[in-house]
Amino acid sequence: MTNLKKVLILLSIVVIAGFTLGDIRVTGAAKDNKDNIYESIKTFSDALNIVQRYYVDEDKLDSKELIYGAIKGMLVTLDDSHTRFMTPEVYKEMKVETEGSFGGLGIVIGIKDDRLTVISPIEGTPAYEIGVKAGDWISEIEGATTKDLALEEAVQKLRGPKGTNVTITVQRKGVEEPLHFTITRDIIEMKSVKSDMIDGKIGYIRITTFNQHTDKELSLSLKKLADEEKVESFILDLRNNPGGLLNAAIDVSDKFLNSGTIVSTRGRDLRQNQEYGARSGNDYIRQPMVVLINQGSASASEIVTGAIKDNKRGVVIGQKSFGKGSVQTVLPLPDNSALAITTAKYYTPAGVSIHGKGIEPDITVEPFKWGGEEQKSMEKLKEGKFIEDFTAEHNPYTEKQFSKFMKELAAHGIALDEKLMRKITDKELRRLNGEKELIYDLDTDPQLKSAVDLLVASRIFEDRTGLQSKQ
């Protein structure tokens, strides 16, 4: 069988699979398109035949690459950055991500306004620690422009073996000059849920991603908080959470709701028209609750936020969310490549589509922002590994040693507040000594501080008046 015949058979399989797996209901103009599809395939086959026969550089005529290129071109015409083709290598990496760990920098990226954009840095990863932020536009990778770079190509360029470096250039809103980050790749461990107590009565829960372990991790965290402390209220922190699995978002929402709709999906395929409701009998439905979001909260994070907000279960504080409210269904192809194709959109319980719009918080609070010189100092501090070197030699440190350390930093052009430097240093010492990680800092987190103040004020109000919030 010739290469051309093999290619055409593969193409036919792809086309047929697209209709069969989607079980698309065809009406009106769509039916006309179906009637003409075989004529269009003939046009494609003729074009492919011409390329195979006449193109001057024969060594470039790889049948698989030609077909891959044709599929990518087909999807580009849909003008949907979330619908994409994945080679077998990229598809394999995607599956690894949802299982909880992968190698790279620790950022979730997407195409927004035709730019390669950081949807969210993942907390505790190299990119997060060095100062990459949600909304940053990655203009260069290793000095090469990202203009017209496909998303899957960008992912491949950013990932690599643990311990290797990659340099990215980012443009940031409000910052005139480009920022350059040289980041050391690491294995990204996707621990989904972290929790602690604030003020002895507020259960603080941070969810960093929605993967297959989220529901179990959240259940364990809630049980631990309930067993060890008397939790009177909750803060659910979804900031910089880029989303993940739909079922994980539904499970999380269900923990805090006793009734009502969580989310609905609507698409062309009638099977995509689903409504997911909360089950009764949950244990965490009476305590006052605040949800924290920002521009890095996307997809599954927005589903949970919408469910809590529209069901009047809690108050949302922070910034407007990212606005990624579409459903991608991953359909494998015969050669282990795959299509991630948008098949539906999410709707909040109030019937609002968040796609391209995001969710507005009930109370808008801006995050803590570094000044230009402080940002440069932070980058120098992390790139030079000053903290790691100091704590390795001084564990614990004396006041005299710390004072000398501050002078050494100043000599290297690093000018940061002493209180902040002490917190950063102590955090590294806790890590080295295997002590419990402090997962929040009220001094440099005005959004979290606002949530705590609201819950404390609510508690005082109830204590003084005897009136309780309606749950």
N, C-alpha and C positions, 0 to 999 in steps of 0.2 A: 504493500500500500504506500503511495507516495506521501511525502510530508504534507502536501496541500490537502489531500483527501483526509488525512488524520486531523488536520487543523479544522476542516469544515465539519467533520463529525463531532469534534470537541465543541465547536461553536454551537452546533445544533443542540447538543446535550445541555449546554449552558442556557440557551434560550428556552428550551422545553422545561428545564428544571425551574427556571424563573417563573414560569406560569403555573407549573404543577405545585411547587412547594408553597407558593403564595396563595393558591386557590382564589385567584382574582376574579371578582364579579365584573364582567365587561358589559358596559352599556354605552349607547350613543357613539360619540367620536372614538372612544376606546375600541369599539368593535371594528370600526373602519381601519384603525391602526393594526388590529390583529389580522384583518383580511389582507393587508399589504405587507405583512412582515416577511413573507417568503420572497416577495419581490425585492425587499430591502436586503435580505440575506444574499440574494443573487448579486446585487450591486456590490456588496462587501466582498463576496468571493471573487468577483471579477477584478476588483481593486487589488485584493491580496495576490491574485494570480499575476497581475501586471508587475507588482513589486517583486515577487519571487522570480519572475522571468527576466526583468530588465534592469533592476536596481544595480548600480555599478559596483558597490562594495559587497561582494557575495558573502564575506565573512560576517556581515552584520545581519544576515537573513536567518535568524534563529526563530523557528516557528512559534515556540512557546512565548518568547519575548514579544513577538508581533501580536499575538493574541492577547497577552497581558496588556500591552499598550492600547489595543482596541477596546478592551473592557474598561480601562481607566478613562479613555476618551469618552466612552458612552456615559459613564457616571458623571463626568465633568459637566456634561450638558444639562444635568439635573439641577445644577447650582445649589448643591446641598453638601456642605463640608462634612457632615456626619455620615453620609452614604459613601462608602469607599470599598475598594478592592484590596484584599490582603493576600500577598504571596504566601506560600506555605511557611516561610520563615517568620513573617510578621504575624500570621494567624497563630502559630505556635507560641509566640511571645505574648499575644493577647490572652491566651488561655492560662499562661503562667501568672499573669497579673491578677486575674480573678481568683487564683488559688492562694495568693497571699504573699508572694515574694518574687523579686526580679532584680536584675542588675541595672544600674543607671545612676541618674542624678537625683531623682526624687521630685520630679515635676510632672504634672498632667498638662498636656498641651492640646491646643485645637486651633482651627482656623476661624478667626473672627475679623470681619471687615477686611477680608483678603489678606490678613496678616497672621503669621505664626505667633500665637498668643499663649501665655501661661494662664491656664484656667486656675490652677492652684499649685503651690508648692506643698509637698507632703511633710508634715511636721516631723522634725527630728532627723531629716535626711540632709545630705550635703548641700543641696540647693537651698533648702530652707535655712540652714544654719549660716550660709554665706550671705543671705539677704535677698534672694530672688523673691519677687512678690507677685501675687495674683494681678493680672492686667498688664504685666510687662510684655512688651512686644519684642520677640527675639529677631533681630535684624540680620545677625550673622552667626554662623557656627564655624569655628576655626577660620575666621577671616573671610569665609565665602557667604555671599548673600543668600538669604532665605526666600527671596522674591520668587514666586512661582514654584517653590519647593513643596512637593506633596507631603501630606502629613506623615504617611508611613516612611517616607525617605528621611524626614526630620527625626523620627523616632530612632531609626537605625543609626543615624549620625551621632545622636546623643548617647546612645547606649554603648556599653563596651565592658571590658574586663575590669573587675574590682582593682582599684589602685591606680588606674590610668586617669589622665587628665583630659578635659575638654574645655575650650575657651568659648564663651558665648558673649555676644554684644547685645545689650537690650536698650530699648527706648522706654522711658517711664514718664507717664503723665506728670507734669509739674517740674520735671528735671530737664534742663536744657541740653546738657552734654550726655552723650551715650555712656552707659555703664558697662564695664568689662569685668566679667567674672571667670576666673579659672577654677574649675570645680573638679575635685577628685571623685571619680565614680566609686560606688560602693554597692553592696547587696542591699536592696531596699526591702526591709522587713515591714510588711503591712499589718502591724498590730492595729486593730480597728478601734478599740474602745479603751479609754483611760478614765479613771474616776478618782475623786477625792472629796473631802469635806471642806466647806468654807464656813467659818464662823460657828462651827460645831453643829449647825442645824440645816445647812444648805447642801444638798447633794449635787456635786459638780460632775457632769459627764461629758466628755469630749469624744465625739466620733469622727475619726479622720478619713474613713472611707467605708463604703458599703460593699463588703465581700461576703463570701460564703461562711465566714466565721463570726460576723457581726452580731447576729441574734444570740448566739451562745455566749459571746463575750459580754454583751449587754446584760443578759440574764444573770451572769455571775457577778457583775459589778453591782447591779441593783440589790441582789441578795446580800452581798458583802456590806453595802451601805446600810441596809435594813437591819442586819444582824449586829453590826458593830456600833451603829449610831442611831439616834432618833432623828430621822430625816423629816423635816417639816416642809421642805420645798425643793424644787429641782431647777437646775440650769442645764439645758441641753445645748452644747456648743457645737455648731455645725459649720463654723467658719473655716474657710480654705478646704472644705470637703468637696471634692469634685464629683462625688456620686458613686455609681457602681450598679449593683444588682437591684432590680425592681423588687423582688421578693424580700430582700433584706430591708428596704425602705418600708415596706408594708408591715413587716414584723416589728420594726422599731416603733412605728406609729401606733401599732396595736397595743404596745405596752402601756401607753398613756391615755388611751381612749376606751370608753366603754360602749360606745355606739356611734353611729354616723358613718358617712363615707370617708375613706382615706384618700382614694384617687380613682379616676376613671381614665380609660384609654379609648381613643376612637381612631379608626383607620378605614381604608377601602375594603379590606378583608373583614367580613362580619365577625370572624373569630377574634379580631383585635378589639372589638367593642366590648370592653369589660368594665365592671365596676367592683371595686374592692372595699368591703366594709369592715368596721371594727367589730370584734367579738366582745361579748359581755363577760363579766367576771374577772377583769384584770385588777391587779393589786395597787397600781400606781396612778389612780385616776382622781384622787381627792386633793393631793398636795398642789399648792400654787406652782406655776411653771413659767420659765422664761426660755425662749429659744434665741440663740445668737447666730446671726448670719452676716456675711459680707459678700463682696463681689466675686470671691472664690468659692462660694457655695453654689453648687450646680446639680442638676439632674435629680438623683435620689434625695439629696439634701433638700431640694426645693419641694419634693413630694411630701416629705415629713413636715417641713415648715408650713406648707399649704394646709395639710391635714390639721395641724395644731391650731393654726390661725383661723381657718374657716369654721372649725367646730367650736371656736371660742374656748379652747382648752387652756390657752396660755397667751402670753404677750411676746411679740417678736421685736428684738432690739438689734441694731447694727446698721448695715448698709443694704441697699437693694442687691438682690442675688444676681447670679450670672445670666439666667434666662435660657437654660438648656432643657426644653421640655418635650423632647421627641423620643420615640421608642425605636431603638435599633435592633433588628433581628439578624442574627449571624447565621448565614446559610452556607454550609461547606460545599465545595465543588469537588469533582472527582479526583483532582490531583492534589488534594489537601490544601488548596488555596481556599478562599472564602469571600463572600460578599457580606459586608455589614450594611444593611439597607434600612432606611427609615420606613417603618410600616405603620406608625400611628403617632399620635400626640397625647401628652398627658394633660388632664384637666383636674383642677383642684375641686374640692367638694362644692364650691360655689359655682362651678362650671366655667372657670376662667382658664384659658390656655396661657401657660407661663412662657412658652417658647418665644425667644427674642425680646421678652418683656421683663422677666424676672419677677420676684416678689418684693413688694415694698414693706419695710418694717413698720411696726406700730410706732416705734420711737427710733428716730435716726440719731445715731451717735458715731462720730468719726473716730477712726483708730488713732493710736499713737503714731506720730510720724517723726522720723529722724530728720534733722537738718542736713544740708548738703555736706558740711564738714564732718558731722557725726557719722553719716553713711560711709564716707571715705575711710574714716577711722575704723569703723566696724569691719570693712572689707580688708584693711591692712591687718587688723587683729586676727582675723580668721585665716587669711592666706599665710601669715607668718607663723601660725601655730604657737604664738606666745603663751597662751593660756595653758596649752598642753605641756609645754616645756617647764613652765613655772610650777605647776601642780605636781609634776613628776618629781621635782627636786624638793618641794616644800609641802609635805603632807603630814601634819597640818602646817600652816604658815604662821609666823609671828607678825605683829603689827609693824615691826621694823623691816622685816622682809617684804611685806606688802607695800610699804611706803617706797622702798627702793625699786620695787617692780613698777610702780606707777611712774617713777622718774625715768626708768628705762623705756617705757612705752612712749613717754613724751619725747624722748630723744629720737625715736623712730617716727615721729609725726603722728602719734596716736593720742588724741586728746578726748578722753571720755570721762564722764562723771564718776567720782570715786565710788559712790553708792552702787551705780550700775556695774562697775568693774568688780566690786566685791560679790555681787549676786552672780555674775558670770563665772567668777572663779570658784565660788562655793558650789555652784551647780556642777562644775567639772569634778570637784573633789567628791561630791556625793556619788557621781557616776563611777569614779575610780574605786571608791570604798564599798560599792555595791549597796548604797543606801537608797531609800525610797526617793523616787524622782518627784520634784515639785512641778506640777503640771500647770500652775497658774501663777500670775504675778499681778496683783491688784495695782501696784504702783505704776506700771507701764501699760496697763490695759484698761483704758477708759470705758470700753464697751462692757467688759465683764464687771467693772466697778459699778456701772449704771444698773446692771442686772441685779447685783447684790444689794445695792441701795434700795431698789424698788421692792425686792422681796422682804428686806428688813423693815422698810416703812409699812408694807402691807401687814406684816406680823404685829408691829407696834399698834397699828390702827385696830386690828382685830382684838388685841389684848385690852386696849383702852375702851373700846366701844361695845365689845361683845358681838359685833357684826362680822360675818364671815363671807368670803368670796363665794359666789354661787358656782358649784362644780357639777 
